[in-house]
Amino acid sequence: MPIYEYISADPEKGCRICRKGFELRRPISRPPLEKCPLCQNPVKKLISQRVSSPAINKPLSVSDAKKAGFTVLERRDQGTYEKL
């Protein structure tokens, strides 16, 4: 699920949460928020520089790659690969 950032459209009228801005996880299929969930004042969606990506703790081993359904090749000579 993507993370969306919102901030108050009018910082002087917003609550303490939407004045500073807040993050919200929402499905892509749902329309963007138009009002703050707390104070019901108008909010606007920010364009974020952050990207949500899964964390990889360790590199995949050959056996892990095979279990995941990948074909593992090893280079033998120049332009020649052998399936492991």
FENBELZI-V43098 format. One line per field, one symbol per residue. ss: DSSP state (H for helix, E for strand, L for the rest). phi: phi as a letter, one per 30 degrees, with the letter a starting at -180 (. if undefined). Layout:
ss = ???
phi = ???
This chain:
ss = LEEEEEEELLLLLLLHHHHHLEEEEELLLLLLLLELLLLLLEEEEELLLLLLLLLLLLLLLHHHHHHLLLLLEEEEELLEEEEL
phi = .dcccbbddbedcdddddddjbcbcbdddddddcbddcciddbbdccccdbdbddcdbddddddddddjdcccbdcbdicbbdd
